Amino acid sequence: MVQLAIVLFFGLFAVVEIYQSVKNVQLPMPVYLVLGIMLAIASNIARQLPDGSANITAAELVSPDPTELPTLQTHNPKQIIPGVD
């Protein structure tokens, strides 16, 4: 139990010291913009790629195979609304 308290003490000490040193860093606005864009791309890339995406090439990402694109289904109004001729 004492060992856990010592580890927690030094861990919290390190976190506070790192926070204080990072708090004083001033970055220009373009750096924040680039980092934000990179974060957005990194957090959304898993949603954009299908399963097994490790084997996808850059060419497939730019122009996917047309047979894999979803098709739009059009409905005949006669099938949707009864009594329409």
C-alpha positions as CSV (number, residue, x, y, z in Angstrom):
1,M,0.0,0.0,0.0
2,V,2.9,2.3,0.8
3,Q,4.5,1.5,-2.6
4,L,1.2,2.5,-4.3
5,A,1.1,5.8,-2.5
6,I,4.7,6.6,-3.5
7,V,4.0,5.8,-7.1
8,L,0.8,7.9,-7.1
9,F,2.7,10.8,-5.5
10,F,5.5,10.8,-8.0
11,G,3.0,10.3,-10.9
12,L,0.9,13.2,-9.8
13,F,4.0,15.3,-9.3
14,A,5.1,14.5,-12.9
15,V,1.7,15.3,-14.3
16,V,1.7,18.7,-12.5
17,E,5.2,19.6,-13.7
18,I,4.4,18.6,-17.3
19,Y,1.2,20.6,-17.2
20,Q,2.9,23.7,-15.9
21,S,5.6,23.5,-18.6
22,V,3.1,22.9,-21.4
23,K,0.8,25.7,-20.2
24,N,3.5,28.2,-20.9
25,V,4.1,27.1,-24.5
26,Q,2.7,29.6,-27.1
27,L,2.1,28.1,-30.5
28,P,1.1,30.1,-33.6
29,M,-2.4,29.7,-35.0
30,P,-1.4,27.8,-38.1
31,V,0.1,25.1,-35.9
32,Y,-3.2,24.7,-34.1
33,L,-5.1,24.5,-37.4
34,V,-2.8,21.8,-38.8
35,L,-3.0,19.8,-35.5
36,G,-6.8,20.1,-35.5
37,I,-7.1,18.9,-39.0
38,M,-4.7,16.0,-38.3
39,L,-6.8,15.1,-35.3
40,A,-10.0,15.2,-37.2
41,I,-8.6,13.0,-40.0
42,A,-7.1,10.5,-37.5
43,S,-10.4,10.2,-35.5
44,N,-12.6,9.7,-38.6
45,I,-10.4,7.5,-40.8
46,A,-11.8,4.3,-39.2
47,R,-15.3,5.3,-40.3
48,Q,-14.4,6.0,-43.9
49,L,-12.5,2.8,-44.6
50,P,-14.2,-0.6,-44.9
51,D,-13.2,-3.6,-42.9
52,G,-9.9,-5.1,-43.9
53,S,-8.7,-1.7,-44.9
54,A,-5.0,-2.6,-44.3
55,N,-4.8,-3.9,-47.9
56,I,-6.4,-0.8,-49.6
57,T,-4.2,1.2,-51.9
58,A,-4.2,4.9,-52.4
59,A,-5.7,4.5,-55.9
60,E,-8.7,2.7,-54.5
61,L,-9.3,5.5,-52.0
62,V,-9.2,8.1,-54.7
63,S,-11.4,6.3,-57.3
64,P,-13.3,3.3,-55.8
65,D,-14.6,0.5,-58.0
66,P,-18.0,1.5,-59.4
67,T,-19.4,-1.9,-58.8
68,E,-18.9,-1.4,-55.0
69,L,-20.7,1.9,-54.9
70,P,-24.3,1.8,-53.4
71,T,-27.0,2.1,-56.0
72,L,-30.0,4.4,-55.5
73,Q,-33.3,2.5,-55.6
74,T,-36.2,4.3,-57.2
75,H,-39.7,3.4,-56.2
76,N,-42.7,3.2,-58.4
77,P,-45.4,5.4,-56.9
78,K,-47.9,2.7,-57.8
79,Q,-46.2,0.4,-55.4
80,I,-46.0,2.9,-52.6
81,I,-49.5,4.6,-52.8
82,P,-52.4,2.2,-53.3
83,G,-55.0,3.3,-55.7
84,V,-52.6,5.4,-57.9
85,D,-52.7,4.3,-61.5
